[in-house]
Amino acid sequence: MSGTLPIETVLPALRSAVAANANCLLVAQPGAGKTTRVPLALLEDTPPSGRWLLLEPRRVAARLAAAFLADQLGESVGNTVGYRVRGDSKTSSQTRLEVVTQGILIRMLQDDPTLSDVTGVIFDEFHERSLDADLGLTLMIEAQQVLREDLKILIMSATLDTRALLDLLGPETPLIECPGRQWPVTTFYRNASLQTPPVTHQANVIIEALAAHDGDILVFLPGQREIRELHNALASRLAEGIEVSPLYGQLPLAQQQEVLSASRQSCRRIILSTAIAESSVTVPGVRIVVDSGRERVPIYQPRSGLTRLTTRLVNRASADQRRGRAGREAAGFCYRLWSEETVLASHREPEIQQSDLAGLVFELARWGAGDPDSLNWVTPPPPGAFRSSQEQLQMLELLQHQDASQLTPLGRQCARWPTHPRLARLLEFADKQDSLDCKGIACWLLSWLEERPESSEPDALGALAAMIKAGQSAGHRQRRLEQTARQWAQRLRISLPQPNMTTMQSVAPMLLLQAYPDRIALSQGEGRYKLFSGGQASLPQQHPLSQSLLLLALELDGQPSNARIFSAVSLPEATLAHQYPESMHWVPQAFWDESAERLVANECRRLRLGHRELTLATRPGTVSVSSLPADTVANALLQGLRRRGFLRWSDADRQLLGRLRLLHNTVGDPWPEVEETLLLESLEQWLAPHVVGLHRLDQVDRLPLGKILLESLDWSLQDALNKLTPTHIKVPSGSNISIDYSGDEPILAVKLQEMFGQGETPAIVAGRVPLLVHLLSPARRPVQVTRDLAGFWQTSYFDVRKDLRGRYPKHPWPEDPATAVATAKTKPRQ
C-alpha cells in the first residue's frame, strides 16, 4: 500500500490513540486518505475475531469505498472487506471490515445493542450531520456506556465541530489532525445579471471554462430538474467529443459508478451533479468546478406535519468542499456563480434541526428511551418537532396514547420493516391480507414512495401505472422502481405481480390510507382542498383528480397556505368509511361563526385523529346551541377565541403577564411561557372550566383572565410570585412605588427626592434582576434613566441638580444625595 498519502504521517498516533481510548476524533483535510487508509490500519491492530464497521452517508459511497479497500488488499469485495446497504450486501464469514450506510448501523444496534462481534465503528464524513448519523452516534454512546465499555468509536471528517463533540465524548478524547493533499485552486466569481435566466448563465460559464482550461468539469446543481434543464441547454452548444453525464442519488448504481470510475476516456466530460459529489467520493479527471451556489433541502414544519423543499444559498463549508473537488488530482479552477461579496452561512444545520423526526422518535421508542433528554446528543432534537412526531405516530397507532415513549403492539410489529414508520404501517397491513394483488400493489406503492421518481403528473396511480406498463422503455427510473419493488416482494415472500389499473385503483387508496390518514384533503370546489393537517392546497382545476371529493395528498410543496399538490390519489368515501366508520355518523356540534359573530349549531360528519379533526359534511337547522352539552359549547367558544387570535387582557392582567414572562426568561422552569400564541394553544388547560355556561365571546372577555391564569399555576408558584416579583417596592421616603412590568424589563418610576440615601439599585427575583430606575422631576417627568444608582449620585446628579433646583426651589437638592434624607414632600422632615 502506498505510503505517500498525508494520513500516513499521523497513523501511528491515531493507532495508539484508538488502542488506548474508547473514543477518538480525526480531522483530516480533503485528499489526506482517511477513508482509504485508516480502516485497514485499524484492522491490522485488531485480533482476527474482531471486526470494524465503516459508516458512509450514501449507498454509492459505501459500495465504492468497499471496492477500493478490497482492491488494496488484492481481494474481491465480500472477503475481508464487504458492504451492506439496504437491499444489497456482499459479505461472508471472512468479512472483518464492513462498509455500511448509517441507517444500517441503527438496525444493527436495535437487533443487538451490544454489537457483540464488533470491535469499533468509524463514522466517516460526520460533518454532513445526517439524522441517521446523529442518532447512530447517540445510540452507540449509550451502548458503550451501559453495555460495552470496550466498544470503540472513531469520528472523522474534513470539517468537524470539535468543541461540540468533545463536550459530548469528554475533553480527554484524543483529537488527531492531519493536513490534506490539495492542489491550488484558482477561484473566479461569475454573478448572473437579473435579465439572464440561470440555466443560460450556467451554460455560458461552462462554455467559458471549457475554452480556458483543460480537464473535466464538475457542475454542482440543486436537483434533478436543474440537471435536466442544463443538459438540454448544453446539447446544441457543445463540440463533438464532449460528453455530458448526470450524477444524482436516484441514478442506477452502475451508472453512478461509471461516472465515478477511475477509468479514463478520450473525450472530455461535463458532470452535472447534485450534492452527492460534494464529499465522500473523488470524481477522477475533474480539474474545473462550476458551482451554482444552490442546494435543495427539506424543511419539516411541525405544525402542519409537512416537509417543504427549499432551494437556498449553499453554506460556506459546503462551498469550500465543492471548490476542493477541482484540486484533488492537480491544480484546478472553480467558477462560483455568485458575487464575491455574497455572505454565506458558515455551516450546514444538522439535519436533526430541520427534518421530520418520526423515524427518530420511533427508533428511540424501540430502544426504550422515549425521552430524548435521557440520552447524549451532539445536537438534541427540537422539542416542538419531537412532540409533533410523537403525535403523528400516536395518530398512526404506533405509539401508546398514555405513554408516548412506548410502542403499541402494532408499532412493535411494524419495527421489522426497514423503512419510515408510515410505510411500515402500510406494509404491515398488506402482509396481513390474503390477497396477492394487495401485497404486490403494496410493493409497487412502497417503491414509488421511496424512490420518488420525478413526474409532472399529479395522479400518482396513473403515473405509477404508466411507468409499470412502459417497462424497459421507461429507462433507468423504471428499472430502479421495479428493482426496489422486487426487494420488498422478497421480504413479503411473494413473486411481484404486474397489477392492472382497475385493481390498483380499488386497492391502493386503502393501502395508502394506512400510511397517510393525516393527508386526507376535502374538496372546496374549483381544485381547492382543505387539508386534514390544516391549511389549504390546490390542484389544477382542469385536472380530472380535482373532481374528487376526497384526496390523499401524498406530496405537497409544504407551503403553510395554498400549498400545491404534486402527487395524490382519489379516496373513495367507502374506503374512508371502512377504515374509519365513525366518520359516517352525524353528530351535533357548535362552532363560532365569524361573519355572524356568534355560536352556531348544526350536525356534521367528521373525522377525528389525535387532536385534529376534519369536518366532512354538515347538516344545518337540525339542532340549537341551547340543546348541546355545556362542554361542547365551551369547546366551540375556545375555538372561536383561537380563530379571533387574541385575548382581552386588562392592564392589571398585562402586569401579571410581564411578571411571569420575566420569571420564565430569568429562572426558566417551572415558570411557564406566557406568550399569547402559546396561551391560545393551551386554553383547555387553564381557561376551559371557566367558559362553561357562556355563549358569547364578549362574556369571555369580561372574565378575570389574569386571576384565572394565576390560579392555574401550582400553589407554590403563586406563593413565590409576590416574593420574586413584587407589584410594589418600598423606597427610602417610605412610599410604596409600583413596578411596571409591561415592557421588556421592569421599571421603577419614582421622584428623585424619594431615593436620597439609596446606594444600591433596587433588584428583584432574589437580587438577580436590577430595576431600570426612571428618576422623575417634581413634575413627574423623567430626568434620568439608570441601572446604576450609586454611579448617578456620584456623577450625573450634579448636572440634574444644577438644571432643576432653580425651577423647583421648594424641593431639596442636597450637595450629598447619598446621605441626604429622602422625602416625598417639598421639605425634608426635621
N, C-alpha and C positions, 0 to 999 in steps of 0.2 A: 504494500500500500504506500501511496505517495506520502513523503514527509515534508512536502513544500507548503502545505496549507497553513495559514496563520494559527489555526486552532492547535497545531502540534506544539506550539511553544507553551501553552497553558495546560495541556493534557495531563502532565504529571501532577500539577497542583490540583486539578479537577478530580483526578482519580483518588488522590489522597483525601480530599475533602469529602467525596461521596463515601469512601470507605469509613471515615471517622464520624460522619454526621447523618442524621436521618433525612435532613433536607438541605438542598443546595440550590443556588441561583447562578445561572450563566448568562451573561450579557455578551453576545458575540456579534459583531457587526456583519452586514451582508458580505458574502464571499469568504467568510472565515472557515467554513467547512464543518459547522457544528452538527448539521443533520447527517452528514455522510461519515463523520469520524467518531463522534462522541459515543453513539450507541455501541459500536463494535469495540471501542476501547473499554467501556464498562463491562461488556460481555466477557472480555479477556480476564477481568478480575472476579468473575462470578463462577462459583462451583458448577459443575455440569448439571446438577439437579435444579439449578435456578434459572429463571428466565426474566427478560425485561419486556415491558410494553413501551412502544414509542407512539405518542399521540400526534396525529396530524389533523389539521382543521378541515380537510376536504378529501373526498374519496380518491380523486385523481392524484393528489399529492401523496396519499398513503401508498397507492399502488406503485407510483414511480419511485418513491423512497425505498420501498421493499426491493424493487428490481435493481436499483443502483447498489444497495447494500449487499444483496446476494451476489451481484456481479463482482464486487470487491473480494468476496471470498471464493470466487471461481465456482459458484454453485447456482442452481436454479432456485427460483422463488418457491418456497414450500419446504425447503430443507432447514438449514439453520435459521434462515430469515424467512418469515411468512407475513401474510397480511390478512386482516379481517375487516371488511366493511359490510354495511347492510346489504344483504342479497348476494354476497360474493366473498369467498375466502380461499386462501391457499396456505394451509398449514399441515403439519404432520407431527408425529411423536418426536421428531428430532428438532422441532422448531424451538429456539431459545430466545429469539428476538421477534416479537410480533408487532407489526405496524398496524395500528387501528385508528379509526376515527373516534372523535371524542364521545359521541353517543354510545359507541360500543363499550367504552370503559364503564359508563353508568350502568348498563345492563349487566356487565360482569360483576360489578360491585353489588348490585341488587341480588344476583344469584349466589354470590359468595363474598360476603363483606370482608372476609379475611384475605382475599386474593391469595389463597394458601400456597400456590406454587409459583408466585410472582415475587422476584427479588425487589423490583422497583419499577416506577413509572416515570417516563420522561415526557413532560408537557412541552412540545415544540411550538414555536410561533405563538407563544402565550399572549403576546401584545394584541392579538386580534380580539381577545376578550369575548369569545363567543359564550352564549348561555351555557352550552354543554361543558365548555372548559371550566367556567367558574363553578358550576355545580359539581363537576367531577373532582375538582381540587378540594372543595368543601367536604365531600364525602370521603375522599382519600385521607384528609386530615383527621376526620372523625374515626375512620378505621385504624389509622396509625396510633391515635391517642388511646383508643379503647381496646383494640384487638391485636394490633401488630406493631409493637414498638420498633421492630427491625425493618419495617417496610420503608423503602427509600423513595423520596420524591425529588426529582430534578426539574426545575423550571428554566426554560431557555428561550431566548428570542434576541432579536437585534435591538429592540427597544422595550424596556420593562419599567413599570412603576415600582422601582426597587423599594422605595420608602413604604408603600402600602404592603408589599409582600413581606418585608422584614417585620413590619408591625404584626402581620398575620402569623408568620412562621417563627418569629423570635429574633431579637437583634443579634444573637450569636450565630445565626445562619450564615455559612460562608458565601461570599459573593465573588465570583471569578469573572474578570472582564478580559475580553480579547478583541483586538482590532480586526478589521476585515481586510479583504484583498480587493480594493476598489480602485479601478482606473479613473482618471479625471473625467468629469462630465461637464461639458460647456452648456450653459442654460440660456435659452432665448425666450422672451415673452412676446406672445402674439395675440393681443387682445382684439376681439372682433368689434367692428362698428355695429351700431344698433340696426343699420339697414341691411346687414349681411346675415342671411339665415345661418344658424350654427353648422348645419351639415355642409354648406358651401364653404364656410370658413375652414372647417376641418379638412376638407378635400384640398383647398388651396395650400394650406400649411404642409400637408403630406407631399404634394407635388413639389413644393419648395425644398423640403428636406431630402426628397429623392434626388433632386438635381445637385444639391450641395454636398452630400456625404455618401459614403459607401455603407453597405451593410443593410440588414433587415430592419424594419420599422415595427415597433410595438405601440399600438394606439389604445389608450385607456378610455372607455366609454361607460356610461352608467348602466346600460342594459341592452337586451337583445334588439329592441326596436331601433335604438340608435345604431347598433351594429348593422342591422339590415339596411337602414336608410343610407349610411355612409358607404356600404358595399355597393349599393345601386348608384350612388353619386360618383364613385370612382370608376365604374365599369367602362364608361366611354372616354375616360381621360388618361388611362394608363397605357404605356407602350407594351408591346409583346415581351414576354419573359418575366413579367412581374405577377406574382401570384398573391391573391387576397384570401386570407384564411380567418374565419371566425374562431373565437375561443370563449366558451362560456360553460357553466356547470351542467346544462342540460344536453350538451352535445354527447354523442356516444363516446364511451371511454376510448375506443380505438382511434377515433378522430382527434380527441384531446391529446392522446399520447403521440400521435403523428406530428401535431404542431409542436409539442414539447420535446420531440425526439432530437437526439444529438446528430442524427444523420444529416448530411448537407446535400442540398440540391443545387443545380446550376443556376436556377433563377433566384431573383430577389423576392423576398416575402414582405407583405404588409399584414400584420396580425392584428385583427380588431378584437379586443378583449375586454371583458368586464374585470372587476377587481380580483378575479381568480388568479391572475398573473402577478398580483401585487407582491406576494411573498410566497414562501414555501417551495416554489419551483423556479428554476432558471430556464428562460427561453433562449436556446442557443442561437447564435448568429446575430442577435439584436445589437445594433450599435446606436439606434435612434429611438427615442421615446417621444411620442406626441400625446400629451396629457390634456384631456378635455377639462380637467379640474372638477368633474362632477361625479357624484356617487348616488346610488339609489338605495335607500334604507327603509325598512319597515318601522313605523312608529305605532306602538299599541296605545289605544285610548281606553283606559279602564272604564270610564263612564258608559261608553257605548258598546264596549266589548269588540270593537272593530279595529283592524290594523290598516293604517294608511301608508301607502308607499310614497315616499317623499324624495324628490331629486334635489340635491343641495350641493353646495361647495364642499370639496374634499377637505380633510383636515391636513395640517402641516406634516404630521408624521407619515401619513399615507402618501402625500405628495412627494416627500423625500424618498420613501420606499420605491415609488414608481420611477422617480428620476434615477435611482440607483440601478434599475434594470438595464440602463444603457451602458453601464460601466462594469459589468460583471466579467467580460472577457477581453476587453480592450477599451481604449479611450472612446468616449461616446458623446452624444449630443441629446439634449432634452428641449423640446418645444412645449412651453406651457401656454395654454390658450386663455390666459387672463393677464391682467396688468400686474406689473411688479409691485405696485402699491397696495394690491388687494390683501386684506388681513384675513388669515386663515385661523381657525381654531387649532390649538396645539395638538390635541389627540382626539381619537375617536372615542365616543362614550361607550362604556361597557354595554354589551347587548342586554344585560340584566336590567338596565335602567330604562329601556325603551321597547321591550318585547312583550308579547303575550307570555304570561308566566304559568299557563295552565299545565304544561308539561312538567315544569319545575315543581309546582305545588303537588302534582300527582306523584312524582318521584319521591318527594320528601315524605308524603304520607306512606308510601311503600316502605321507605327507610325507617319509619317510626319516629320521625322528627317533624311533626306538623308545624311546630313553632320555629320559624327561621332564626329567631333570636337565640335559640339554644345551640346554634352551630356557628362556626367561624368562617367568615366570608372576606374576600378581598373587597368586594362591594356588596353590601346586603341588598336583598330585593326591596324595592319601594313598597311601603306598607299598603298604599292605595291599590296598586296593581296586584299585589299579593291577595288582598281581600277580594278584589274583583274576580280573580281567577278561582279563588275558593268558591265564591258564589256560582260561578259558571259550572264548576264541577259538581256542586250540590244540585244545580238545576238538571244536570245530566245523570243524577243519582249515582255518582261515582264516589262522592264524599258524604259522610253522615251529616245530617242536618243538626243533630245535637252536639256533635264534636267534629268540626271541620278538619281536624288533624288525622282522622281515621277514615280508611277506605270502607265503603259498603261491600257486601258480598259481590255485587255486580262489579264494583271497582277492582276487587281482587281478581275476578275472572278476566277483566279487561287488561290486567297487568301483563298477561302473557303475549300480547301483541305489540311488537316494537314499532309503534307509531304514535302520533298525537292522540291524547285521550278521547277526543271527539271521534276520530276514525276507528279507534279501538272499540268504541261502543257500537259503531256500525258493523264491524267485523264480528263482534261477539253475538250480536243479534242475528246476523246472517248464518253464523255457524250453528245456531240452534234450530234453523229451519230445515225442513226435509227437502225442499226444492233445490235441485241442481242449478236451475236458472237463477234463483235468488242468490246462491253462493257465487256463481260466475259473474253476475252483474255487480255484486259487491266488490269483486276483484278488479273489474274494469273501472268502477267508480273510484275505488281507492287509488288506483294507479293514476287516474285523471286528476284527482285532488292533490296527490303528492307531487306529480311531475309538473302540473300547471302549464301544459303546452299553450303557447300564445295563440289566441283566437279572437277574431273580431266579432264572432257570433255569440250573442248573449244567451241563446238557448243551449245550455250545457249538454243536454241529452242529444240534441240534434248535432252539435259539433262532435261529440264523442262517437255517435253512431256513424257519422260521415268518415271519421278517421279510421274506425274499425273496418268499414266497408272498403275504403281505399286500399287497405293492405299495404304492401310493399311500395306502392306508388306514392304513398304519403311521405316517404323518406325516413330520415333518422328519428323524427319525432314519434312516428307510429311504431317504429321498431322498439324504441325505448319504452313507449307506453305498453306495448304488448309484453316486453320482457319483464317489466315490473308487475303487470297483471299475472303473468305466469308464476312469478315468485310467490305472490300472495295465494294463488291457487294451490301451489305446492304446500303452503302452510295449512290451507284448509283441506288438504288431502283430496283434491279433485283435479280432473282434467279441465282446462279452461275452455268453456263453450263459447261459440260465436253467437251472441244474443241477437234476436231480431228487435226492430224498433217498437213493435206493439208490446212485447213482453217487457222491454226496458221502461216504456212509459208507464206501465202499471206497477212495476216493482220498485224502480229507482226512487220515486218520491217517498215510499215507505222506508227505504233504507236511509236515505239522506235525512229524513226527519229524526232518525235516531241520533245523528251527529249534530244537526243544526236546528234544534227546535227554537232557539233564540233568533234565528234568521227568517222566521215567518214574516211575510210582508202582506198587508191588506190593501187592495186597490182603493184609491181615492178618485179614480177616473182620469182619463187623458194621460195615461202612462205614469201617473204619480202613485207612490205606495207609502203607506205608513209602516214603519219597521217595529217589530216587537221590542227590539232593544232600545227604541226611542228614535226620534228624528224622522226625516222623510228621505225617500230615494226615488229614482225615476229611471224609466226605460224609454227608448224612442217610441213615440206614440203610435207609429205605423208598424211596429214590430208585432207579430202575432202573439208573443208572450204577454204583451200589455193588455190583452183581452182577458187574462186570467184573474179571477177574483183573489186568489191566494197564490203567492210565490214562496219558494225558498231561495233567498238571495245568497248564493254561495260566495260570491266575490264582489266587493264594492270598493270604491275609492277611499272610503273611510272619512269623507267629509262630515262634519257634525250636522250639517243641514243640506238637503237636496243632494244627497250622495248619488253618484252614478252607479247603476248596477251593471257590472261587467259580465256576470255569469249567474244564471238562475234556472230553476225548473218550476214548472207549473205544479201546484199542490192541490189535488182534488179534495173537496170538503170531506168526502167519505174516508179518505186516508187520514185526515186530521181527526175525524170523529172516532175512527177505530183506535187510534193511539191515545187520544185524549177525549173520552166520551163525555166528560163533564163540560166540554166546550159547546155541546149541543143543548145544554139546559138553559132555559130562560130564568133569570134571577132578577129581583128588583135591585135598583141601585140609585144612589143620589150623586149628583155631580154639580160643580159650580159652573154656571152659565155666565161667561164673561160679558156677552152682549147684554144680557138681561140683568146682570149683577145680582144674581140670586141663586139659591139652590133649586135644582130641578130634579124630578124623579122620573124614571122610566124602567122598562125591563130590557135586559140585554143578554146576549150570549157572549161570554168572554173566555179567553184562555189565560190561565194563571200558571206561571213557572217561577218559583222562588218569590222574590218581592216585586216582580214585574208582571204586568198584565196587558193584554191587548183585547179591546172590545171588537168583536167580530160583527155584531149586528145589534140594532136597537129596535124597541117597540114602544113608542111614546103613548102617553094618555092612559095607561093601564093602572098606574099606582100614583099615590101622592106622597109628598115628603113627610107629612104627619103620620102616615101609616108605616113608615120604615123604622127599624130599630134605632135607638139613640146612638149606638156606636157606629152604625152605617152613616148616619147624618154627620156625626163628628168627624169621621174619616174624610167625608166629602168636603167639609169645611177646611180641614188641613190641606187637602189637595188644592182648594181654592186659594189658600194662603200662598202655597208654593207657586201656583201659576201667576198670582199677583206679583210675587218676587220680593216682598219686603214686609216687615212687621212695624207696627206703630209704637215706638218707644217714647216714653215721657222723658223729660230732661233728667229726672232722678234715675230712671232706668239706664240712661246712657252713662251716667256717672258710675253705676254699678258695673256695666259692661266694660268701662275703662279700667276699673279696679281689677276685674277678673282677667282682662287682657294683659294687664301689667304683670300679674302673678304668673300667668301662663308663660309669657315671654321671659320672665326673670327666673322663676323657680322651675317651670315645666310641670311634669306630672307630680301630683294628681290634679293640678289645676287645669280645667278644661279650656279648649279653644272656643272662643265665642264669636267668631266671625259670622256675619249674617247668613251666608250661604250654608254654613255648617249647621247653624241653629234651625234653619228651614228644613234641612235634610233630616234632622233628628226630632222633629215636632212630636212624634209618637212617644219619645222617651220623656219629655218634660211638659208638654202642653196638652196632650190629648185628653187626660181626665177632666180638664177644666173647661173644655168646649162642649162636653156632653150636655144636651138640653138646649144649646144655642142653634140658631138657624141662619144668622146673618154675619157677614164679616165685620160690620160695624159693632156688633156685640163683642166679637173677639177683640177688636181694637180698644174697647173700654176696659178690658181685663188688666189687672196689675202685673204686666208681663215680667218686670224685673223681680218682683216678690216671688212669682211662680218659679222663675228660673233659679233663684237663690234657694228656694225650698226643695228643689230637685237635687241639690248637692248633698253630699254626706254631711251629717251634723258637725263633724269635726272640722270640715272646711268652712261651714257657716260660722263656727266659733272663731276660727283663725283669721277670717276675712277682716274683721274690725281691728284685730291686733296688728296685722301686717299692713293693711291699707286703710287707716282711719279716715273717716269723712272729714274730720276737723283736727287741727293741731293747736295746742296752746302756745302762744308766743310770749316773749318776755313781758309785754304790757299786761298780761293776764287775759287777753282776749282769746276766744276760740275762733280761729280763722278756718274757713272751709278750704279744702284742697280740690282743685279742678282736675278731674281725670278724663276729660273729654278729648284731649289731644293725644299726641304721640308720647308725651311724658307728663308726669304730674306737676302741677303748677301751684305755688303758694303766692297769692297776690295780697300784699299786706303793706300798710303805710310804713314808710321808712322809720318814723319815730317809734313805732311799736317794736322794732327789732334792735334798738340800742342794747348793748351788752351781750348780744348773741354772737359768740365767737365762731362756732361751727355751723355749717349749713345744715338745716334740719334734714333728716333722712327717714325713709320708711322701709318696709319689707326687711325688718330686723337690721337696719342700717345699710342695706345693700344698694338702695336707690336714693340718691340725694334729690331733694326737691329743686325744681327750677324756680328760683325766688324772683318774683316781679315786685320790686320795691316801688311804692307809689308815693306821689307827692300828696300834700294835704288835700288837694283837689281830686285825689284818687286817679291821677294819671301816671303811667309808668315812667320812672326816671332812670331805672337801671334794671337789667335782667342778668342774673348771675347764678352760678352754681358754687361760687367761691365767696362766701360772705366775709370771711376773715380778710381776704385779699381786697375786697371792696372797701372795707373800713380803712385799710392802710393806704389806698391809692385814690380810686375814683370818687370816693365820698367827698373829698375836699373840693373837687370841681363842682359836684352837685350842690354842696353847701354854699359855695361862692355864688352859684347861679340862682339859688332859690331863697336864701334867707332874707333877702331884701323884699321878695314878693310875698313871703309868709312870715312876717316878723313875730307873730304871736305864737309861733311854733318853735320848739327848741332846736338849735343847730349847734350842739356842743363841739368843742375842738377835739375831744377824745371820745368818739362814739362807742368805743369798745367797753368803756367803763361808765358811760352815762346811764341814767335811769330811763328805762323805756316807758312810754306813755301813749295812751290813746287820746289824751286831752291836749289842749293848747299849751298848758304849762305843766311841767313835771310836779308831782306831789312833793310837798316839803316833809 
